[in-house]
Amino acid sequence: MSTTTRRSRRNASAMKMVGALLAVFREAAGYTQRSLGELFVVSEQQIASIEQGRRPLKPDLAEQLDELLGTKGALSEALKYMPEVDLVPLWAEEFLDREREAISIASYENQVLPGLLQTEAYARAVFGSRVPVYDEDEIVQLVAARVERHGILHRKVPPITCFVVWEPAVRAPVGGKEVWVEQLRHLRACSELPGLMLQVLPLDRTTHAGLNGPFVLLETPEHQRLAYVENQRGSQLIADPGEVAILTQKCAMLRSQALTPEDTRDLLDRLLGDQ
């Protein structure tokens, strides 16, 4: 058994323990999963997922629950003994859970292509470029997880999706020419999917709304709006309505500054025609 697998199993067991602890405290305080979720503007399903060990309990929510349930810091203290998970941080796990159930997804990318649109070879090249390096087992696991996410776009009722990508990220030959050309073909095919809008933000824009970096916007089945951002040293899932509203405004501006979906397809056709 690999180190990565052992670490994942330890983390899963710890999440179940913390979830069971939350369930005991919740019931003792007289709350249902629904009534507890309503107090924190989260869904009943999210509380259930935490209690079943399928979704991590975030430190800030643990602190709030300790205060509400009168547990004297027990949940927050339990989180301190959670094993570290190097491959997928807690915020990213939470984001991936929300992405799977989202009814709409919008993102802006300026470094690499969106994960939902990456080919297997492109994803391998991205993870293979990481410093410090991943070992081969870790790369295989990460690539498989990324490719599995593609199923979101092919559901019977797929989410409405909008991807705005800065032109240098489209033109960068990540993984080499063959990988890049395959990736361009995949982008072109994805651009025809129902409910999916792919727009390239041209390099010659003298200014645009995405100078602060990439982000993702999600809408849950309960119509909660969330945002997710990553940087060199971490990630964050944002539920604050004011902060989400700012990124929503940026997304709307970026879509107006980018090429239309039709012009984006024309650009991809030209890039493919040059090969």
Stockholm file with secondary structure:
# STOCKHOLM 1.0

chainA/1-275         MSTTTRRSRRNASAMKMVGALLAVFREAAGYTQRSLGELFVVSEQQIASIEQGRRPLKPDLAEQLDELLGTKGALSEALKYMPEVDLVPLWAEEFLDREREAISIASYENQVLPGLLQTEAYARAVFGSRVPVYDEDEIVQLVAARVERHGILHRKVPPITCFVVWEPAVRAPVGGKEVWVEQLRHLRACSELPGLMLQVLPLDRTTHAGLNGPFVLLETPEHQRLAYVENQRGSQLIADPGEVAILTQKCAMLRSQALTPEDTRDLLDRLLGDQ
#=GR chainA/1-275 SS CCHHHHHHHHHHHHHHHHHHHHHHHHHHTTCCHHHHHHHTTCCHHHHHHHHTTSSCCCHHHHHHHHHHHTCTTHHHHHHTTSCCCSSSCHHHHHHHHHHHHCSEEEEEESSSCCGGGCCHHHHHHHHHTCSSCCCHHHHHHHHHHHHHGGGGGGSSSCCEEEEEEEHHHHHCCTTCHHHHHHHHHHHHHHTTSTTEEEEEECTTCSCCTTTTCCEEEEECTTCCEEEEEEETTEEEEECCHHHHHHHHHHHHHHHHHSCCHHHHHHHHHHHHHTC
#=GC SS_cons         CCHHHHHHHHHHHHHHHHHHHHHHHHHHTTCCHHHHHHHTTCCHHHHHHHHTTSSCCCHHHHHHHHHHHTCTTHHHHHHTTSCCCSSSCHHHHHHHHHHHHCSEEEEEESSSCCGGGCCHHHHHHHHHTCSSCCCHHHHHHHHHHHHHGGGGGGSSSCCEEEEEEEHHHHHCCTTCHHHHHHHHHHHHHHTTSTTEEEEEECTTCSCCTTTTCCEEEEECTTCCEEEEEEETTEEEEECCHHHHHHHHHHHHHHHHHSCCHHHHHHHHHHHHHTC
//
